[in-house]
Each structure stands twice: as structure tokens, then as C-alpha cells.
Amino acid sequence: MEAERKAWHGEVEGRQVSLAGAEEKRAQLDAEVARHSNAIGLGMPSFSEIALRTTTAASGETM
């Protein structure tokens, strides 16, 4: 890396901190995906399904 060759220690440290933050965020996202894939369906409609039914029913009404 150019920063290492030119002994820009602050730049190298900044990049390492950024990389560590990105790796931590990726680990959080991976954990969230794993939690969602292990979810059990309870047969309850989601908010988007309820909202879709409500808007579909409302648009089908005539005045």
C-alpha cells in the first residue's frame, strides 16, 4: 500500500479503523440475516399484506 511505503502512519491507521468498522457492520448484517432465516412463521399477516388488502378493498369501492 502506498501509505505504508511513504510511512503515512496516520493514513494507514485510518484505513485500518475503517476496515474494522466495515467488518463489524458486515458481521452484524450476517447475524441479522441468520436470525431472519431461522424465524418461524406464525400464520399472522405482515403489515405489508394487511396494507395491501386495505388499499385493494378501498380502491374497489365505488362512490
C-alpha positions, 0 to 999 in steps of 0.5 A, spaced: 500 500 500 502 506 498 501 509 505 505 504 508 511 505 503 511 513 504 510 511 512 503 515 512 502 512 519 496 516 520 493 514 513 494 507 514 491 507 521 485 510 518 484 505 513 485 500 518 479 503 523 475 503 517 476 496 515 474 494 522 468 498 522 466 495 515 467 488 518 463 489 524 457 492 520 458 486 515 458 481 521 452 484 524 448 484 517 450 476 517 447 475 524 441 479 522 440 475 516 441 468 520 436 470 525 431 472 519 432 465 516 431 461 522 424 465 524 418 461 524 412 463 521 406 464 525 400 464 520 399 472 522 399 477 516 405 482 515 403 489 515 405 489 508 399 484 506 394 487 511 396 494 507 395 491 501 388 488 502 386 495 505 388 499 499 385 493 494 378 493 498 378 501 498 380 502 491 374 497 489 369 501 492 365 505 488 362 512 490 
